[in-house]
Amino acid sequence: MGKQRGLSLAEKREKVLSVFAAPDALFFTEKEIEQLAAKKGVRDGKDVLKTLVDDDLVSADKVGISRFFWRLASEEANKLNQKKKDCDQRISRAQELQAFHQAETEELQEQRSGEARAERLAELAELKEKLAALEAECFQFAAVDPEQLEHIRKTCAVSYAAANRWTDNIFQVQDFMKKKFQMDRSAIAGVMKSLEIPADLDNIDPPQ
């Protein structure tokens, strides 16, 4: 028989959290939690408990010379709801940015100033970075609320599409320069280079 696999940190955290789920659970000392965790196969209960406190999954306070730990269902729900609320606000802001940039699409085509185009390219790059950061931050709620995750994914997909439309607009500006000013490919490439637009500019695919 092979050697039994040890518990992962996630499994240890789940077992220590189960200590607080007992019907008669209220407040525990650190020593009590270590003893109960050991019965569940977690020998480093003290270290695991610290990670739970650091992540606000378990509350702690010192009373006299003793430190007590507890976990209330309502308290945990409030913390999760606040995190989701913050996430929703960030998504709302991203949607506002998307709507703003979409409204300026036609204006971009009319711009003749290289400086104005460069500014909008910088805004586009910043939008892409914000969307990527938003998706990474909100992805952590997948295990908490699958519906919320699906909403985030759809929102990010729409935002990536908006960013790609900006890229398409740059291509349209290139076509305009070619037809309006009879500029050849080399001349257009020179203008793009002066505006610090990469030669390999292309649409981006949203992460799956």
Number of C-alpha atoms within 10 A of each C-alpha: 3 4 5 6 6 10 12 9 12 10 12 21 21 13 22 24 20 14 19 20 14 9 7 7 13 14 16 17 14 17 13 15 21 21 14 17 24 15 11 15 14 21 15 12 23 16 11 21 22 15 14 16 15 10 10 14 19 19 17 17 10 10 8 6 6 9 14 18 19 18 21 14 10 9 14 15 11 11 13 16 12 12 14 17 12 13 20 16 12 16 20 13 12 19 17 12 18 20 13 11 21 15 11 12 16 11 10 19 16 10 12 11 9 12 11 13 19 16 12 15 18 13 14 20 13 12 20 18 12 15 23 16 12 17 19 10 11 20 17 11 17 13 9 11 12 12 11 17 18 13 13 21 18 11 18 21 17 15 22 22 17 21 22 18 16 21 17 16 16 21 15 14 18 19 16 15 18 15 11 9 9 12 15 11 13 9 13 17 16 13 15 18 12 12 16 11 17 11 10 6 11 12 14 12 10 13 10 5
